């Protein structure tokens, strides 16, 4: 991983932390549950990726397994977005 890529990743991580902190002040309980799940899942994905990068992968931490995890994470993201839109009373687009 290049220095620039690591810096971009860290910047994205920090932006997520800031946005999550702000959301905790205004989000409903239903949305907070989803945000907590997503934050833990993102953290786990980051940890697995870092372990693989450092040459010390988890037993289930191959590139292919992490890629599958990230696909699952995207599905969770869509689920979370649906809960957030429902909470706001916004119609979910058909996907």
BELJO-V30069 format. One line per field, one symbol per residue. ss: DSSP state (H for helix, E for strand, - for the rest). A space follows every 10 residues. Layout:
# BELJO-V30069
ss = ???
This chain:
# BELJO-V30069
ss = --HHHHHHHH HHHHHHHHHH HHHHHH--HH HHHHHHHHHH HHHHHHHHHH HHH------- --HHHHHHHH HHHHHHHHHH HHHHHHHH-- -----
